[in-house]
């Protein structure tokens, strides 16, 4: 479709929203502009990613554990992750980095629990996992692509040109450091709760404390990323 000012309007569907990209009409070549989804669409996609990769497995685990069957809880959470990954592959959707991280962590914890028959290890292992993840995040800061840069596609239609912008690279570095610190806080909180509470109370309290820390981190991430995205013109501008 060509507008009156001689530009060609391309309609691109991204993150369940329709965005318009205006490209100057040039003979023989067209310049591709990055998609500019609305903030509401980005937040919706973020919420869905967290729901699939974190909230639903945690809810399944707690429901089965509260029913008195810890082994069913282990299997239910893990089955959800692999089922969700298989569904994304069969429907040709983009693979979720968050879902992969959750599946790998649950697989390691479940395998260790079944191998030893000691369910206590399942509850203490998340602290070790968080510590390892924090270390992995910190080490990635010395590379050209910190961890957050590799996961950014889960939340925004990231292109190579956008990812190479200096402000975006600085954003990836800062958010990687932020989440390394968040993982360390979660590890310390998990160990403290596990040592100071009965197991059933620990599961109930941890189901509140851990999501609260994660939600606070996600809120800080959204605020920081929104400021950078707005300054870089990466969000859809609201009509006057």
Long-range contacts (C-beta under 8 A, 24 or more apart in sequence): 14-41, 14-157, 15-41, 15-42, 15-44, 15-45, 15-156, 15-157, 16-41, 16-44, 16-45, 17-41, 17-236, 19-236, 34-157, 34-159, 34-161, 34-162, 34-234, 35-157, 36-233, 36-234, 36-235, 36-236, 36-237, 37-156, 37-157, 37-235, 37-236, 38-235, 38-236, 38-238, 39-226, 39-235, 39-236, 42-155, 42-156, 42-235, 43-222, 45-154, 45-155, 45-156, 46-155, 46-218, 46-222, 49-96, 49-98, 49-99, 49-154, 49-155, 50-98, 50-214, 50-218, 52-84, 52-96, 52-98, 52-99, 53-81, 53-84, 53-96, 53-98, 53-99, 53-101, 53-102, 54-98, 54-102, 54-211, 54-214, 55-211, 56-80, 57-81, 57-102, 57-106, 58-207, 58-211, 62-203, 62-207, 65-203, 66-203, 70-119, 70-122, 74-109, 74-110, 74-113, 74-114, 74-122, 75-110, 77-106, 78-103, 78-106, 78-107, 78-110, 81-106, 94-153, 94-154, 96-154, 97-150, 97-151, 97-153, 97-154, 98-151, 98-154, 101-133, 105-129, 120-199, 123-194, 123-199, 123-202, 123-203, 124-190, 124-191, 124-194, 126-186, 126-187, 126-190, 127-186, 127-187, 127-188, 127-190, 127-191, 127-194, 128-187, 130-183, 130-184, 130-186, 130-187, 130-190, 131-183, 131-184, 131-187, 133-180, 133-183, 134-180, 134-181, 134-183, 134-184, 134-187, 135-180, 137-176, 137-177, 137-179, 137-180, 137-183, 138-177, 138-180, 140-176, 141-173, 141-176, 141-177, 141-180, 145-172, 146-172, 146-173, 146-175, 146-176, 147-176, 147-179, 148-172, 148-175, 148-176, 148-179, 149-176, 156-229, 156-234, 162-232, 162-234, 165-232, 167-228, 167-231, 167-232, 168-228, 168-232, 170-228, 171-224, 171-225, 171-228, 174-224, 175-221, 175-224, 175-225, 178-217, 178-220, 178-221, 178-224, 179-217, 179-221, 182-213, 182-214, 182-217, 185-213, 186-210, 186-213, 186-214, 189-213
